[in-house]
Amino acid sequence: MSVAQQLSHVFPLGSRINAAGHLEVGGCDTVELAREFGTPAFVVAEDDLRARARAFVEALRARHDDFDVLFASKAFPCTAVYRVLAEEGLSCDVASGGELSLALRGGFDPARIYLHGNAKSLAELNAAIDAGVGHVVLDGFADIDRLERIAAERGLGTAGGGGAQRVLIRVTPGVAGTTHEKISTGQADSKFGFGVDDARRAIARLRESSSLELVGLHMHIGSQLLALDAFRPAAEVLASLGDFPVYNVGGGLGVAYTAAQEPPSIEQYVDVHVRALHELFGRDKRLLIEPGRALVANSTVTLYTVETVKRNVSTWVGVDGGMSDNLRPMLYGSVYEALFADRPATAGTGERAHVAGKHCESGDVIVRDVPLDDPRPGDVLVTPATGAYGHAMANNYNGIPRPPVIFCKDGDARVVVRRETYDDLAARDVP
């Protein structure tokens, strides 16, 4: 049975219902995966990761000559994910020293790493310089002060000390994308970036610096953008600040979490960026894009085991995970689908139920009002589109060990992040 006939587009590419009537991801039977690796577990279709990376690269290559696609690694900071996307020729955004360390471990060329962050520490800036990070995205005047001092101490920009550190200025354009307020970043009153007037002052200052080389401007107007109309006016703000060789017009393309959602296509997303670049800046500029979660979200499903089914005013299906492996419903009211791994063809049928986590919080509900066919203890329940911010935000609330990450490809499954143990919970204790 084909995915088009039986599964919504929120599942990883290549997912299907196999001959046993079970959900198959990356060629692996999810019922068997749950039996072998336990639950909860993040299951990643490796081919999906590669296909989406290639689709962004190909869409840009067809429209513009000088470009780069950046993996916003906060979405899925897992060494194996870094490795796959580095192999596919992407560059990488990191927002901390920890993400920098993981990106390097995952094989990213430091010259293709961009260090972000609104509150970078001296240790993180020093680590970036030591690693040879290609670009630092400056977020405020304190960033300039600190990085300029570090670069000058290393002799960068001098005859004997090597070239100046390349930097971008993050501009807050005063244009917000249509998204949840907690992931909107382009509005004037934001913790991120320079306002337009401050950006002009920062540009003037950096043009006088011998140790820092200002190569371009960066903006980001929000994540999970399902409408593209805000990109052009935001880019117009960048155009008012002068002519530069590099423009990063970042903003995360939205993804489908439910069958009813139809986000813009990769081609539409790229078209908007390229047209704005060509019309406002010219065809000879280097274009950087940050697709965000669109690279990773739909590559992954989470497997749970149903522990209890309780019927009072509503039907509550209690599973063995929850807000320790998916915080997004609690943070943003995010909506997901759910189905049973051994009977996915019945998705959307049965009584309406709430899928509740096991944590001591009334708000620990993963999916609300989802039709589930005869839920019972022992069922393997699957939620799709958990590749972005599931592993990234996983935590140990209630002393729950964090789940493993399982890569699946051509019917072979391998653990790339092991499940935590109770001993891990106390590993940092000092006797």
N, C-alpha and C positions, 0 to 999 in steps of 0.2 A: 504494500500500500504506500502511496506516495505521500510526502509531507504536505503537498498542496491539497490532497483529498482529506487528510485526517488531522493535521496539526496547524495551528496558527503560525504566522510569520514571526512570532516572538521567540520561537525555538531556534537553536543553532542550525546553521545551514547543514543540510544533509541528514537532519533528524528524520526519523520515520517510525512507523509502527511495523515491527518485524513479524515473522511468520507465527511467533508464539503469541502475538497480540500485545506485546510489551513495547514500551517506549525505548527507542534505540538512539543513542547520541554518540557521534564519532565512531559508529560501527559497533558500539558496546551496549549490551542489554542493561538498562538501568536497574532492573530487579536484581540481576546478578552482581552489578556494581555495589548495590546496597548490602548484599549478602557478603561480598568479599571484603569491602573496605569499611563497612559500618556507616552509620548516619549520625548527625548531619554530615554532608560532604558536598564540596563544590566540584562539579564535573564540567570540564572544559573540552569543547571540540576544537582541537588544535587547528584543523583545516579551516574552521570558521575565522579564527584569528588571522590566519595568513590571507584568506580571501578578502577580508575587509581591508586589511592593510594594502593589498595590491590594488583594490578598487579605488582607494583614494589616490594612490600614486598614479595610476593609469588615467584617472579623470583629470588630474592636474597636468600630466604630461601631454594630454591631448589639447590643452588650452593655453599653456604657458611654458616657457623654456626653463627659467631659473626659479626653482622652488624647493621646498622641503615640507614634509609632513611630520609633525611632532606628536609623539605619544605623551599625553598628559598622564604621567605614571602614577599620580595619586589615585587614579581610578582602580588600578589593579597592580599594586607594587609587589609583584611576585617575581623572583629571579627567572623562572622559566618563561614567564610572559615577556619580560624584558628581552630574553634571549631570542625568542621567536620574532619579535618586532624589530630587533637589531638585525637579524638575518634577512628580514624583508626590506631592509634599507631605510628604515625610518630614523629620525632623530628623536630626542627625548627631552621632556620637561621634568625637572625635579624641583621640589619645594622644600627640601630639608637635607641635612647631612645624611640622614638615614636613606632617603631615596637616592641620593648621589651614590652612596656606597653600593646599594642594590643594583643601580644601573650599570656601574662599572663591573660589578661581579657578573651581571648578565651579558656583558660583552659589548656595551655601547662604547664607541670611540669617544673619549672625553671631548674631543673637538666638536662633537655633534650633540653635546649636552648643553642645555640652557637652564641656569639656576634662577628660580623664581623665589618669591616670598616677600611678605610685607614686613617681616620682623626677623631678618637674617641675623644670626649671631656672628661674632668675630670668628668663632671656631668654624662655622659653616663657610664663611667667605675665605678663610685661610685654606680650608680643605678644597674648595673649588680651585683656587690658584694652584695649590700643590698638585691637583689632579690634571691641570691643564684644560679645565672646562672652557669650551669655545666662547660662550657668551654668558654674561651675567645680566639679568633684567633688573634694572634699578627701579625701586619702588618708592623712594623718597630721598630727601636730602641727607638723612642719616646714612643711607646706603652709599651715597656718593662719598661722604666723608670717610667712612670706614674703608671702602674698597680702594679709594684713592690713596689712603695712607698705607694700606697693605701693599698695593702695587708699587708705590714709590719705594717702600722699604726693600722690596725685592729687585729694585732697579728696572722694572718694566718700563719700556718706552725710552730707555737709554741705549747708547751704542753697545755696551757690554752686557746689558741685562735682558735683551730680547724685546719682542714687540709689545706694544701696549695691550692691556686687556680689553678685548672687544665687549661693548655694552650696548644694550637697548634701553630706552626709557619707556616705562609703562605709563600710558596716558589714560586717565579716566575721562572719557569723552562727554559725560553727562547724558548719555543715551543708554537706556536700559533695555535689554531684550525681554521678550514676554516669557517669563518663567516664574518659578517659585521665588519669593522674596529672599529666601535664605541662600539661593544660588544665583542671584542677580548681582553683577559686579560692575556694570558700566555706569550706574547712576552717580551723580555728582557727590552725594554724601556716602562715600564708600571708604572702607579701610584700605583699599587697594589703590596704588598708583598716584600719579601727580594730576592735580586739576590742571586745566588748560593754561592758566596764567603761570602756575608754578612750573609747568612743563617748559614754557618758554624760558624761564630763568634757569632751569636745569640744563637746557640745551646750550644756552650762552656760556654757562659755567664749564660744561664738558668740552666745549670747543677750545677752551684755554688749557685743558689738561694735557700733560705730556704722557701720563701713565695710563690713562683710560681713553679708548677710542670709541666715540659714539658712531655706531654704524646704522642705527635706525630706530624706529618707533614700534611699540607694542601696544595692543589694546585687547581687552576681553570684556564682552558685554553680558556674559552669563552662560550657564550650562543648561542642558536639556532644552534647547531652543527648537520649538516646533513651528516657528514662523521666522522668516529670513528678512523681513522688511526693515529691521533696525540696523543691519550691517552697513548699508549705504550712508545714512546720515552720520553714523559713527566714524566711518572712513573719511567723510568730508571734514570732520574735526581734525583728524590726523593731517590731512592735506593742507590745512591752514597753518601748520607749524613748520613748514619748510620742506626742502627736498632732500631725501635720504636714499641710500642704495638698498635698504632692507625695510620691509614692512611685515609685521606679524599682526594679522587681523583676526586673531583668535576669537573663539566663541564656540562652545560645544554643540555640535549637531545633536538634536534630540533623537531618541530611540523609541521603539514601540515596546511598551511593557504589557499591553493587552492587545487582543486582536482588533479592537476598535480604533486603535491609534495608527495613523498613517503619517509618519514624519516625512519631511522632504527627503528626496533621494540624494545620494552622494553627488550625483551630477548636478542637481539643482544647487546644492550647497556650494560646490566648487565654482559653478557658474557665477553666483552672486559675488564671491570673493574676487574672481579673476576680472569680471567686468568692472568692478569698482577700482581695482588696481590699474587696469589699462586706461580707464577714463580719467582717473584722478591723479595718478602718479606716473603712468607711462609703462611701456612694455619692457623696458630694460631693467626693471627692479627685481630684486629677489623677494619672492612671496613665501611667507611661512604661514601654515595653517595648523590649528590645534583642534582636531575633531572631537577630542574629549572621549566621553563614554562610548561614542559610536564605534570606536575601534574594538571594544571589549564586552560591552554589556550583554549582547545577545549570543555570545559565544558559550555561555555558561548556564547550567541549571543547578539548583540545590536540591539534594535528596534528603528527605526526613522520614522518620518512622512515626506512624500514628501510635500514641500511647493510650489515649482515652477518647471516648466519644460521650459527651454529656448533653442531655437535652433538658433545658428548662424553658425560659421564654424563647431562646434561640437554640440552635444546635452548635455546640462548641467541639471542634476537632483539635485535640491537644497533641502537639508534636514534640519531638525531642530536641528542638532548637528554638529559635525565636530571635529576640533582639540582640543576642550575642553573636549571631551570624548575619542578620539583616536589620540594620537600624533605620533604614530609609522610611519604612511606613510610620515609625514613631517620630522621626525628625521632620518629614515633609508630607506625611499623609499619602505616601506613594502607594499606588495600586498595582497588584500583580494578579496573574492567573495561577491556577493550581489544577493538577489532575493526578490520577493514580497511575503509577508506573506500569501496573499489570493490566490496566484497562483504559488506556488513554483514548480509545475510540468513544468512550462514554463522556468525555469532557463536555461540560456545559449541560449535563443532565443530572437529575436527582435533586435532593433537597438542598435548599440554600443553607450554607453553614459559614461559620467564622473559623479560620485556621488560627489557633492560638498557640503562642509559644509557652515554654515551661517556666518562665521567669516570674518573680514575685512582683509584678506590675500589671495593673488592669489594662494598661495601654499596650501590653505585649501581644499584639495581634498582627499577624503577618499578612493575611488576606481576609477581607470582610465580604460577606454575602456572595460567596462563590458556590455554584451548583456542584455538588459532589455526589457521586453515585454510591450509595450504601456504604458510607465510611465505617470502618471497624478497626479496632486495635491490630497492629501488625502490618497494616497497609503501608506501602512506600509512596509517599506523597512528593510530588515534584513541583517546584516553582521555577519558571524560566526567567531569563533576562537578569541574572544575578551576578554577571561578571564584573560590573562596575559597582564598587563600594561595598560589596559583600565581604570579601576577604579583607579589603582595605580597612573597613570599620569594625571588623570582628573583635570581640572583647571577651573578658572573663567574668562578666557579671554573674552573680550567684555561684562563682567558682566553676563555671562550665569551661572545659578545655576547648580551644578553638579547633574548627574542623580542618580536615585535610583538603588539599587541592589535587584533583586527579585529572591528568591529561589523557584524552582518548583520541586515537587516530587509527583508522583502518582496522578497527576491532581489537586493538591492543590498548590496555590501560596501564598507566604508570603513576605512582605517587610522586609529585614534585614538591609538595609541602606535606610533611607527616602530620597526623593528628597529635595535638598536645596531650600530655598525660597529667595526672594529678601531681606527679613529681615536678613537672614543669611549673606548676602554679607556685611552688615554693623555691624554685631554682635561684631566685635572687635574694632570698632571705639571708640575713647575716646572723649567724648563731651568737 
